[in-house]
Amino acid sequence: MGRAAGRLSKRISKARPILSEYYTAIRCLKKKGYKLGMITNGFKDFQSANIDALGIRSFFHDILISEQAGLRKPDPAIFRLAAEKLQVKLQNCVYIGDHPVNDVAASRFAGMRGIWKENICYPDDFEYDGIVRELLEIEPILDKWNCTNLID
């Protein structure tokens, strides 16, 4: 095992409780019929290795990696591209992210709803459509917004 792979493996081991919640949340959303996409900034090989190491690729209908897409968050064009690839109208999309500008503001500017996955590194002094502290809080928000009717 290479040094980088070893470091990644150690990081994943430390994150197991968070990953368990993550897996449960995305399984629930996928089971309800939501089209799930991922947008991530970074290099294709590095991000693909992370996604594969986490074992989450199969949960997503599409994954956009900025290097591959030729766009990066906070450019609203990458959010529009994600909606287009999922064949979902922008106003029917909800983006969940932990960065106030790159995730929440940018997705809202593109025409999606933005949910902030609370991150203690940033103050709560910006606009968002919803906030979650735990990923399992996403589904009740979508239910409240009646998002089951938004799936194309």
Protein Blocks (a to p, Z undefined) as FASTA:
>chain_A
ZZklmmmmmmmmmmmmmmmmmmmmmmmmmmnopacddddeddfklmmmmmmmnopmmmpm
bdcdfklnopacfbfklmmmmmmmnopafklpccddfbfklmmmmmmmnopacdddddfk
bccfbccfbdcfbfklmmmmmmmnopmmmpZZ
